[in-house]
Amino acid sequence: MRDAGNVPAPRVAVVGAGIAGLAAAHTLATSGVGLEVVVLESSPRVGGKLLLGEVAGQAVDLGAEAMLNRRPEAVALARAVGLADDVCHPATSRAAVWTRDAVRPLPPTVMGVPTDLGALRRSGIMSRSGLARAWLERLLPRRAVAEDMSVGDFVARRFGREVVDRLVEPLLGGVYAGTSFDLSLRAAAPQIAALPQMSSVGNGHTPVFAGIRGGVGRLAEQVASASGALIRT
C-alpha cells in the first residue's frame, strides 16, 4: 500500500477568475481539507467585472464600484483577505426620487421598504391611499416567511403595490437590472424577508453600500493572493 503521507493533495479546478470564481477558490483553499486549487481564466487578468483604471492620476473603478453592505458576503470576504481597514461607507447626498411631479427625498428604507412611516408621510412620495395602505402593515401578523416568493409580491402583500412602485423598484431595479417581481426574496433580499419577525419595521440606519479605499477593483487581486491558488490566465 502507498504511504498516505505520499498521496498528493486532491486538485480542484475553478473555471473563471471573476470575483465569483476567486471567492470559490478562496473558500476551497482555506477550507482546511488540504486541496490544491487551480483557477483557469481565459483572459489575461483576474477580476472579471471588477476592474481598476486611472483618471487624472486617481484610481477609479471601471466596473462595480460598491458592495451591498446589507448582504454580508462581499464585505466579509473583503475583511477575510486583509482589507478590513480599507472597507468604507461612501457618504453621498441624500437620495431622491421623481414622483408625483416633483423630486422628493427618499425616506429611510431597507432596500426600499420604509422603516419610518412618519418620514414616508413627510416625504410626499406616497398618495394618501398608498400611505394608508402602508400603515396597515403594522396590523399584520409577524411571522416567518414560509416559502420563497418574489420581492415585489412580498412587499405588495404587506405594504401595498404603491410602496413597490415608488420605493422598491427604483432601488432594486438599479441594483439588479430587473423588476422586483422577478427577484427571489430569499436570494436577493433576505433582510426584507426577516422584517415580519421584528418588533418594528427594520432599521434604516445601516449603510446600504460599502466601498474599498483605492477601489473595489482591489478585491479581486487581494482574494487571488490570499487564496494561495494557482491562477492560470
C-alpha positions as CSV (number, residue, x, y, z in Angstrom):
1,M,0.0,0.0,0.0
2,R,1.1,3.6,-0.7
3,D,2.1,5.6,2.3
4,A,-0.7,8.0,3.0
5,G,1.8,10.7,3.6
6,N,2.9,10.5,-0.1
7,V,-0.5,10.8,-1.6
8,P,-0.8,14.1,-3.4
9,A,-3.4,16.6,-2.4
10,P,-6.6,16.4,-4.4
11,R,-6.6,19.0,-7.2
12,V,-9.7,21.2,-7.8
13,A,-10.1,23.4,-10.9
14,V,-12.2,26.5,-10.7
15,V,-13.2,27.9,-14.2
16,G,-13.2,31.7,-14.3
17,A,-11.2,34.2,-12.3
18,G,-14.0,36.7,-11.9
19,I,-14.9,37.6,-8.3
20,A,-17.2,34.6,-8.0
21,G,-14.5,32.2,-9.2
22,L,-11.9,33.8,-6.9
23,A,-14.2,33.7,-3.9
24,A,-14.9,30.0,-4.6
25,A,-11.1,29.3,-4.9
26,H,-10.5,31.2,-1.6
27,T,-13.2,29.1,0.2
28,L,-11.7,25.9,-1.2
29,A,-8.1,26.8,-0.4
30,T,-8.9,27.9,3.1
31,S,-11.3,25.0,3.9
32,G,-8.6,23.1,5.8
33,V,-9.1,20.0,3.6
34,G,-5.7,20.3,2.0
35,L,-6.8,20.9,-1.6
36,E,-4.7,22.1,-4.4
37,V,-6.8,24.8,-6.1
38,V,-6.2,25.9,-9.7
39,V,-8.1,28.8,-11.3
40,L,-8.4,28.8,-15.1
41,E,-9.0,32.1,-16.7
42,S,-9.2,32.8,-20.5
43,S,-8.4,36.5,-20.3
44,P,-5.0,37.9,-19.3
45,R,-6.2,39.2,-15.9
46,V,-8.3,38.3,-12.9
47,G,-11.3,40.2,-11.7
48,G,-13.9,39.8,-14.4
49,K,-16.3,42.7,-13.9
50,L,-14.1,44.2,-11.2
51,L,-11.6,46.4,-12.9
52,L,-9.4,49.4,-11.8
53,G,-8.4,52.3,-14.0
54,E,-6.9,55.7,-13.6
55,V,-8.3,59.2,-14.2
56,A,-6.2,62.2,-13.6
57,G,-3.8,60.2,-11.5
58,Q,-6.6,58.7,-9.3
59,A,-7.5,55.1,-9.2
60,V,-11.2,54.6,-10.2
61,D,-13.4,51.6,-10.6
62,L,-14.3,50.9,-14.2
63,G,-16.6,48.1,-13.1
64,A,-18.5,47.6,-9.9
65,E,-17.8,50.5,-7.6
66,A,-19.6,49.3,-4.4
67,M,-20.8,46.3,-2.4
68,L,-24.2,45.9,-0.9
69,N,-23.5,46.3,2.8
70,R,-26.7,44.8,4.0
71,R,-25.7,41.5,2.4
72,P,-22.8,40.1,4.4
73,E,-20.9,38.0,1.9
74,A,-18.9,40.6,-0.1
75,V,-17.9,42.7,2.9
76,A,-17.0,39.6,4.9
77,L,-14.8,38.4,2.1
78,A,-13.0,41.8,1.9
79,R,-12.3,41.6,5.6
80,A,-11.2,38.0,5.4
81,V,-8.5,38.8,2.8
82,G,-7.0,41.7,4.7
83,L,-9.0,44.7,3.6
84,A,-10.8,45.3,6.8
85,D,-9.2,48.6,7.4
86,D,-10.0,49.8,3.9
87,V,-13.7,49.0,4.0
88,C,-15.6,52.3,4.0
89,H,-19.1,53.5,3.6
90,P,-19.3,56.3,1.0
91,A,-21.2,59.4,2.1
92,T,-23.4,60.8,-0.6
93,S,-26.1,63.5,-0.9
94,R,-29.5,62.3,0.1
95,A,-31.2,60.1,-2.4
96,A,-34.4,61.3,-4.0
97,V,-37.0,60.0,-6.5
98,W,-39.1,61.8,-9.1
99,T,-42.7,61.0,-8.3
100,R,-46.0,62.9,-8.3
101,D,-44.5,65.7,-10.4
102,A,-41.6,66.5,-8.1
103,V,-38.2,65.4,-6.8
104,R,-38.8,64.0,-3.3
105,P,-36.3,62.9,-0.7
106,L,-36.2,59.1,-0.1
107,P,-37.2,58.3,3.5
108,P,-35.2,55.7,5.5
109,T,-35.7,52.2,4.0
110,V,-34.3,48.7,4.0
111,M,-33.8,48.0,0.3
112,G,-36.9,50.2,-0.5
113,V,-39.1,49.0,2.4
114,P,-39.9,52.0,4.6
115,T,-38.6,51.9,8.1
116,D,-40.1,55.2,9.3
117,L,-43.7,55.7,8.2
118,G,-43.7,59.2,9.6
119,A,-40.8,60.1,7.3
120,L,-42.5,58.4,4.5
121,R,-45.6,60.6,5.0
122,R,-43.5,63.8,5.2
123,S,-41.6,62.9,2.0
124,G,-44.7,63.3,-0.1
125,I,-43.8,60.2,-2.2
126,M,-47.0,58.4,-1.5
127,S,-50.6,59.2,-2.2
128,R,-53.0,59.3,0.7
129,S,-54.4,55.9,-0.2
130,G,-51.0,54.4,-0.7
131,L,-49.8,55.8,2.7
132,A,-52.9,54.5,4.4
133,R,-52.3,51.0,3.0
134,A,-48.6,51.1,4.1
135,W,-49.7,51.9,7.7
136,L,-51.8,48.8,7.7
137,E,-48.6,46.7,7.7
138,R,-48.3,47.2,11.4
139,L,-51.5,45.3,11.9
140,L,-50.4,42.2,10.0
141,P,-49.2,39.1,11.8
142,R,-45.4,39.0,12.4
143,R,-44.2,35.5,11.4
144,A,-41.5,34.0,9.3
145,V,-41.9,33.7,5.6
146,A,-42.9,30.0,5.0
147,E,-41.8,29.8,1.4
148,D,-39.9,31.9,-1.1
149,M,-41.7,34.4,-3.4
150,S,-40.7,37.5,-5.4
151,V,-39.6,40.6,-3.6
152,G,-42.4,42.5,-5.3
153,D,-45.1,40.1,-4.3
154,F,-43.9,40.1,-0.7
155,V,-43.7,43.9,-0.3
156,A,-47.0,44.4,-2.1
157,R,-48.8,42.0,0.2
158,R,-47.5,43.7,3.3
159,F,-47.2,47.4,2.3
160,G,-49.3,47.7,-0.9
161,R,-48.3,48.0,-4.5
162,E,-47.6,51.7,-4.3
163,V,-44.6,51.1,-2.0
164,V,-43.3,48.6,-4.6
165,D,-43.7,51.0,-7.5
166,R,-42.4,54.2,-5.8
167,L,-39.7,52.9,-3.4
168,V,-38.6,49.3,-4.1
169,E,-38.5,49.3,-7.8
170,P,-36.3,52.5,-8.1
171,L,-33.7,51.0,-5.7
172,L,-33.7,47.3,-6.7
173,G,-34.2,47.9,-10.4
174,G,-30.9,49.8,-10.5
175,V,-29.0,47.2,-8.5
176,Y,-30.3,44.1,-10.2
177,A,-31.3,45.4,-13.6
178,G,-34.7,43.8,-13.4
179,T,-38.2,44.1,-11.8
180,S,-38.7,43.2,-8.2
181,F,-41.3,40.7,-9.3
182,D,-38.6,38.6,-10.9
183,L,-36.3,38.6,-7.9
184,S,-36.2,35.9,-5.3
185,L,-37.0,37.3,-1.8
186,R,-34.6,34.9,0.0
187,A,-31.8,35.2,-2.5
188,A,-31.9,38.9,-3.3
189,A,-33.3,40.5,-0.2
190,P,-33.2,38.2,2.9
191,Q,-33.3,41.4,5.1
192,I,-36.8,42.1,3.8
193,A,-37.9,38.5,4.4
194,A,-36.8,38.9,8.1
195,L,-38.8,42.1,8.7
196,P,-42.1,40.4,9.7
197,Q,-40.3,38.7,12.6
198,M,-39.1,42.0,14.0
199,S,-40.9,44.1,16.6
200,S,-40.6,47.1,14.4
201,V,-40.1,47.6,10.7
202,G,-36.4,47.2,10.3
203,N,-33.5,49.6,10.7
204,G,-32.8,52.2,8.1
205,H,-29.6,53.5,9.7
206,T,-27.2,50.7,8.5
207,P,-25.3,51.9,5.4
208,V,-26.7,50.5,2.2
209,F,-23.3,50.3,0.4
210,A,-19.7,49.7,1.3
211,G,-16.7,50.5,-0.8
212,I,-12.9,49.8,-0.6
213,R,-10.4,52.7,-0.4
214,G,-8.5,52.7,-3.6
215,G,-11.4,51.0,-5.4
216,V,-13.5,47.8,-5.2
217,G,-11.4,46.5,-8.0
218,R,-8.6,45.8,-5.5
219,L,-10.7,43.0,-4.1
220,A,-10.0,40.6,-6.9
221,E,-6.2,40.7,-6.7
222,Q,-6.4,40.5,-2.9
223,V,-8.6,37.5,-2.9
224,A,-6.4,35.8,-5.6
225,S,-3.3,36.4,-3.5
226,A,-4.9,35.4,-0.1
227,S,-6.3,32.1,-1.6
228,G,-2.9,30.8,-2.5
229,A,-4.5,29.2,-5.5
230,L,-2.6,28.7,-8.8
231,I,-4.0,31.2,-11.3
232,R,-3.6,30.3,-14.9
233,T,-4.5,33.1,-17.4
